[in-house]
Amino acid sequence: MSKKTTNKINTEWNLKQLYKSPDDSQIENDLLFAEKAYEVFAKKYKTNSKYMTEEASLLNALRDYEKISDIPVSKTYMYLHLAQDLDSKNVKVRAKMNLVSQRLQKIGNSVLFFEVNLSKILPKYQKLFLCNKKLSKYNYLLRKTFETGKYVLTEPEEKILSLKSLPSRKLWTDAFSKIISKQTVRHNGKDIPISEASVIIRDLKTQAERKKLHDAVMDKYCELSEMAESELNAIVTDKKINDELRGYDKAYDSTILGYENDRKSVLNLVKTVTDNFNVAHRFYAIKARMLKLKNLNYSDRAVPVGKTKRKVTFSESSDILQKLFSSIDPKFGEILKGYLANRQIDAFPKVGKKGGAYCSYDHKTPTFVLLNHTNTFESLSTFAHEMGHAIHSEFSRTQPAIYESHSTSTAEVASTLFESFLFYDQFEKFSKEEKIVALHDKIQDDVATIFRQIACFNFELEMHETIREKGNMTKEELALCMNKHMKNYLGSKFKLDDKDGYSFVGWPHIRYFFYVYSYAFGQLASKALYKKYQEDKTYIEKIKKFLSLGGSMSPEDIFKSIGVDVLKPDFFKKGIESIEEDVKMLERLVARK
């Protein structure tokens, strides 16, 4: 079978850059090499704890730790995961992927003792080590470890918590996810998966059609709500127990610490966005007017108001981004050119291929971008978004292995920044009608990424605090709580039914405990960077610095190093003001229509 090409651009991955095939003997060789290296490290330091009190011993231990971190141990799993995403029906690959995952977990657990011991170094030695110039390379690693050490238990206790996480959390969430995935609803005389129904609701032509299918989904959620009630109460109670054992004060503290954020900046983000829900209300008022609807239903929140007429092939998309990226900085264009030449982008939908889009990268391995390009402007935007991730990964390679991965809260900054580069480059080229559609879609994405996610954060916080205080929340209470927080951001144009609150049943993010704030954080931080670039094109050098810092500092310190202070009380407000300006522009365009 010949490989797909578009104007000589190869549009399928070449995974042989990783391994020849799932049966490649090098996979086993790489696993054995990693297992041996980690075993040697464990043997050397398991019974030798001098590094907890002696500077020279700690330096040697950290150098050895960095050496094993430099081994691209995840390359084996990454390859199988990518192969699986190209062919979801390949049972052989899936089975091997599961086995490799288990071995990688054992490899990681073999050095758990070292990470626990580092976190337990006595405060008097911590101060000495943090001031030692010879240890300066490892300063941020040590700071992070010492900070988390306050909440780390003994190694045997950590193993117990790790083991119990399977029955007390993962089996609950996995089981419920499987149950949800098997649900179907009736639509146009056919039974369709609930996941598919949730996606196509927005594209149905009339409000009545949308509400009918949405109600069918909500009815199914209502049927499953007793199970979801048990699941959520169980995993939230389990988190409460874990937090109490570790000494966390608030339900969100472990997430914020894990994402390396400052609690002050996150709480400022949540308060600022919540206080400005009126911006979302104003947008939905325009949307209702554009749709010629007096009121909106929950099922109307993402309905399109039109389509950009331009068709953009993958070849054209590549040319547009190549030209744009190169004009911003030649290195950006070179990276995209290299990805296309080296077959690191899989562009088109095909049977068995995973839907959506993502960017997959790891230490000492090529970065791969998955797309499902459909020749639309939305597909072009997605391409720009994923290349933002890819460019971030390439610039981060200048960091040592211990700092190469960036934190969750900075992960979406580069991707949304490159989307902004594209949007404002193309906006003036649109017709008046296309400008209205494109601007509407941009604001709608901002509302979903910022206001909706913080509304979800507020729901999560009330759920956790209520269960911690009262011991339980019924499905009816959870539904009422969800509707309250959704109504807060949606505004008076929306009429919500009681059953709409049961969206908590199928919302996966709330099982990841406060993860949602990272979307809003990244989007608003990205807006700050773009504004500075607009004002001064030489700021691209600071943006490149941001991209190259990886995870070598806290997100707050990374931004501070490029002149952005996310701890300022008005920082997030300025980002919201830019959305408000977009809303005003949309109002003007619609008024002139």
N, C-alpha and C positions, 0 to 999 in steps of 0.2 A: 504493500500500500504506500503510495507516494505521500510525502509530507505536504501539509497545507502551506501555501505561500500566498502573500498578498503583495503584488508589485515587488517581488523578490524578497519580501520580509517573511522570514519563517515564523509561523505563529503557534508553534507547539514546543513545549518544554523538551530540552535534552537533559534528562535526568542521569544520563551516563557520566555527567560531570561529577556525580556523587558515587554511583555504583553501576556496574554493567547490567545487573538484573537483581530481582529479589533473592535469587539463589547465588549471587556473587559470594565467593568464599571470603572476600575482603571484609564483608560485614562481620562475620564471626571473628576474623583476625583483629578487627578494630575493637570489638567488644572485649576480647581476651586481653588486648593490650591495655585498655582502660582499667579492666578489673585488676590486672596485675599491678599497675601503677598506683591505684587507690589502695590496694592491699599493702604494698610496700610503705606507703605513707602512714596508713593506720598502724602497721606494726612498729614503725619508728616512733610514733608519738602517742600511742595508746597508753603506755605506762611511763612516758617521760613528760612530765608537766613543768619542766624548767622554764618553758616559754611563758608561763603565767607570771613569772617573777623576774626573769632575766632578759634584758634588752637584746643582747646578742643572740640568745636562744630564740627569742620571738622573731627576730629578723630572719633567721635561718628557716624557722617553721613557716613563716609567711611566704618566703621565697619558694619553699617546697609546695606549699598550698597553691601558689600561683602557677607552678609548673603543671600540677594535675588539672587545674582549672583551664589551662591552655590546651588540653587535649580535647579535640572536637567530639566529645563522647556522644552528643545528641545527634550527630550527623546520621547515624544508623536509623534512628527513629524518624528523623526528618525525611529521609529518603522514602521510607515505607509509607509515611503519612502522605507525602506528595503523590506517590504511586497510587495509593488508595483513593485519593481525591480525583484522579483521572479515570479511575475504574472502580466505582463503588461496589460492583458485584464480585470483585476478586476476593473470594473467601480466603484463599491461600495467603495473600498479602496481609489481610486483616488479622489472621491467626498469628502470623510471624510478628506483626506489629505489636500485638498484645504480649507476646513472649519477650520481645526486646524491651518493652516498657517495664516489665517486671524486673528484668536484669538491671536496667538503668536506675530503677528505684533502689535496688540493693546496693548499687555502686554509690549512690548519693548517701544512703543511710550509713555506709561504712565510715564516712568521715563526719557524721553527725556529732560524735563525741568532741571533735576538735572545735567545731563551731559553738557548741554549748560551753566548752571550757573557756574559749575566748570571751564569751559574754559574761562569764563568772569571774574574770580577773578582778581582784580587789581594787576599790577606788583609788587607793594611794599609788598603785602601780599603773592604773589607767592614766592618771595625770602625767606620770613620768613618760609613759610610752607616747602619749599624744604630743608631748613637747620635744621628743627625740627627733633630731634632724635625719638620722639614718633611717627612721621609720616613716619619713614624710610621705613616701609613695603610698603607704598603706593607711594614711591618716583617716581618710573618709571611710574606708572599710572598717577600721577600728571604731570610729565614732558611731557608725550605724550599729555595729555589733554590741558596743557597750550600752547604747540606748535601748536596744531590744533586750539586752541582758536583764533588765529590770523585770521583764515578763517571762523570761525563760526559766523552766523548772530544771530539776536534775535530769541527767541523761535517762535513767530508768523511767522517770515520770513522763518525759517527753516521748519515749517509746510507747508507753501506755496510751497517752493521748493520741499518738499517731495511729496506733492499732484500733482504738475505739472509734476513730473518725469514720471508719468504714461502716459499721453497723449503726452508729448514732447520727450520721449525716449522709454519707455518700450513697448508701443503699436506699435511703429514703428518696433522695433527689433523683437518683437513677431510675428507680422503680416508677416514680411519678412521671418522669420524662418519657419513659417507655409507654406508659398508659396514655399520655397525651398524644404521642406520635401515632397511636393506633386508632384514634378517634376520627370519625367521618361525619359529614353533614350532607344533607340532600340539597343539590343545586342543579336546576335545569334538567331534572329527571335522572341525575347521576349522583352517586355517593362519591364525594371528594374528601381528601384528607383535610383535617381542620387547619393544618398549617397552610395549605394551598388556599383554603377559603379566606383565611385572615389576610392573605396577600391580595387576592382579587377583589375584595370588597371595595377598595378605593377606586377601582376602574369601572365599576358598574355605573350605568348612565343616569339612573334616576335615584332620588333620595329614598323612595319606597323600596327599590331593589336592594340598595345598600343596607337599609335597616332590616330587611327581611333576612338576608344572609347573615348579617351581624347578630341578629337575635337568635338565629339557629346556632351560631357559635357560642353565644352567651348561655343559651339553654343547655348546651353540652357541658359548658363550664359549671353551671349550676348543679348538674347531675354529679359532677366530680368534686364538688366543693367540700363535701364531708371528708373525703380522702385528703384534699389539699389542706383542710383545717388541721387534720392530724399531723400531716407532714410539716407544715410551717410551725406549729406549736412545738413539735419534737425538735426540729433543728434550731429554732430560736432559743429553746430551753437549753439545748446542748451548748449553744454559744454562750449563754448566760453562765453556765457552770464553768466552761473553759475560761471565760473572762474573770470570773471570781477567783479561780485557782491561780491565774496568772497575775491578777491585780490590776486589770484594766478598769478604768472608772466608767467610761461611757461605751455604749454599744458600738459606736463607730471608731473608737480609738485604735483598735488593732488594724483596721483597714487603712486608716490614715498613716499609721506608722509603717505598715507594709508598703505603701505607695511612696514613702519617704517625704511626705508633705508635712508642713507645719499646721498644727491643729487650728491656729489662729486664722490662717489664710483660707482654710476650708470652711470654717464657720462663717467667715466674712463672705465667702462665695455664696453659701446657702442663704444667708440673710439678705444679701444684695439682690440676688435673683428673685427670691420670694417677695421682697418689697417692691419689685418691678414687674410683677405678673401682668400689670396693666398694659405693658407693651404687647404681650401675647393677646390680650383681650382686644386691643386695637387692631391687630393683624386679622383676627378672626372676624371682626366686624366688617372689614373690607372684603374678606373671603366670602362671607355670606352675601354681600352686595354683588360680588362678581358672579356668584352662583345663582343669583336672583332667588334667594331663600330667606324667609323671615327669621327662622331659627335653624340652628344646626344640631344634628344628632351626633352622638359619640362616633358613629360610623362615618361621619362626614369630615372628620378633622384632617384627613390626608388626601381627600379627593382632589384630582388635578383640576385646574381651571383652563387648561388648554395644553397644546404641545408646541414645542419649537419645531418648525417645519423642516429645518435643515437636516438632511441625512449626512452623517459623518462616518465614512468607512474607517476601518482600523488603520489602513494605510494613511488616510488623511489625518486621522487622530494622531498618529505617530509623527507626521510632518509638522502638525500644529504645535505639539508639545516639544518636538526637537527644536523648532525655531524659537518658541517662547522661552524654554529653559536656557538655551544658549544665550539669549539676549539678556537674561537675568544674571547668569554666570556661566562661562564656558564649561566649567566642570560639570554642571548639572546636565547640559546637553550631551557631554561625553558619556556620562553614566547611562543615559537612556539609549544612546547609540550602541553602547557595549552590550546592554541587555538584549536589544533586538538582534544584534549580530551573534551573540552567544546562546540564543534561544533560552532566555531566562523568563520569558513571558509566554503564557498559554492564553490565547486571546478569545477563542470562540466557544459558545455552548456546544456540547455534544452529549450523546446518550451515555449515561453512567458517570458523567463528570459532576463534581460538586458545584452547586449554584453559588451565586454571590461573587465576592471578590476578596482577595486578601494578599498580603505580602508576608512571605516566610523567610526568615533569616536566622542564622546562628553563627557562632564563632568558627572562623576558618572554613566556612562553606559558602558557596555562591548563594546569593539572594534570589528567590523565585517569586514571580508575581502571577497570580491567577486572576483572570478576568472572564466575564461572559459578555463580550462586546456584541451589541445589537444595532450598531450604526446610528445611535442617537446621541444628542448632546449630553444626556445623562450618563451614557457609557463613556464619553470623553471625559466628563468630570470625575467619574470613578477611576479612570486610567490615571488622571492627574493625582488623585488622592493616594492611590496605591504607590505611585512613583515617588510621592512625598515620603512615604514610609521607607521605600527602597533607598532613596538618596540619604535619608537619615541613617540607615543601616551602614551605608558605604562610608560616610563621614565618621561614624562611630568606630570604625575599624582601626582608627589611629590610637584608640585606647587599649590598654592591656585587657586580657580576658576578664579580669575581676571587675572592670568598669565598662565593658563594651555595651552591655545591655542597658537601655534607658528605662526609667521608671514608668509605671502605668500612667501616671498623671501627665507625663510629657510625650507619651507615645502618639497621641492624636494631634499634637501641635504642628509638626511638619506636614502631615497629610492634609490637614485643613488649610494650612498656609498655601500649599501648592494648588489646592482647589481655588483659593482666592486669587492667586496669580492668574489662573486660567479664566475665571469668571470675569474679572475686570478687564482682561485683555480682549475678550470676545464680546463683551456687553455692547459696546458701541457699534459693533458690526451687525447687530440684530435689527430687524424691522421693529416698528413700534409695538406691534402685537407680540412679537417674540420677546421684546424687553419686558413686557408685563408678565408673561409666563415665566421667564427666567428669573426675574426678581422675586415673584411670588414663591417660586420653588426654593430659591435661596433662603428667603425669610422663613419659609415653612421648615426647612432643614434646621435653621438656627433655633426655632421655637421647639422643635422636637429634641434637639441635642442639648439645649440649655434649660429651657423652662420646664419641659416635660420631665426631664431627668431629675431636676431638683424637686419637682412635685413628688416624684417617686421616692426620692431620698426622704422627704418629709413624711410620706406614708410609712416607709420602713422604720423611721425613728419612732413614730407613734406606735407601730406594731411592736417593736422590741421593748419599748418602755412599758407598754400596757401588759405584755406577757410577763415581763420581769416583776411588775408590781402585783398583778392579779393572778398570775400563774397560767392564764389561758385567754384566748380570744376565739369566739365562735365564728363560724363562717359568715353569719349575718353581720357581726361586728366588723369583720375584716372587709366585707363588701361596702358597708357604710363608710368605713374609714377611707377606702380607696376612692369612692365617689366624692367624698369631701375634698380630698387633695387634688383630684383631677379637675373638679369644678373650680377650685381656687385658681388654677392656671388657665383653664379654658375660658372662663368668664360667662357673662350673662347671655350671650348669644346661643349658648348650648343648653339643651334640655336633656338631662340625663335620666334614664330609667333606673329603677332599683337594680335590675339585673346587670346593668353596665358595671356596677361595682365588682362583679365576679370576674372581672379581667385579671384580678390578682391570681386566679387559678392558673392561668397560662402565661404569666409574665415571668420568664426565667431569671431575669436580672435580680429579682428580690431574693433569690436563693444564694446570691453571691455577696450579700451583706454590704450595702453602701458603695458598691462598685460604681454606681451610676454617676456619682459626683465627678469622676475623672473625665467623663465626656464633656461636661460643662466647663470644667477647669481648662481642658485642652483647647476647646473652641474659643473661649474668651482670651486666653493667653495668645493664641494664634492671631486674633484680631489686633492685639496690641503690637505684635511684631509687624503685621502687614501695614498698620498705620504709620509706624516709624519708617518702614521702607518707602511708603508713598511720599513721606515728607523729605526723605533723604536717601537717594538710591545707593549711596556708599554704605548704608546700614546693612547691605547684603553681607558685608564682611563679618558683622556681628552675628547675623543669622547663621553664617557658615561656622562661626565659633560655637554657637548653640548646638548645631548639628554634630559637631565633632567632640563635644564634651561627654557624650554617652551618659553613663551613670556615675561619673566621677565626683559629682557634688549632689546636694539635695536639689530638687526642682527650684526651690526658692533662690538658692545661691547661684544656680545656673542662669536663671533669668536676671538676677542682680548683676552678674558679671557682664551682661550685655545691655545694661541700662534700663532694665524693667524690674520694678519693685512690686511684686505681687502681694506684699504685706501691707501696702498702702491701703487705707480704708476705701479710697475712691477708685482703686485699680479696676475692679470688676464692673463698676458703674460705668466707666468709660467705654468698656466693650459693649455694654447694653445700650449705651447712647448711640453707638454706631448702627445697631440693629434698628433703633428708633428712627434714625435718619433714613434707613432703607424703607421702613414702613411709610414714612412721610413721602418718599419718592414714589412708592407704589400708589399711594393715595392720589398724588398729582397725575400720574400716568393714567390711572383709571378714570379720573375726573375729566380728562381731555379726550377720552375714548369716544 
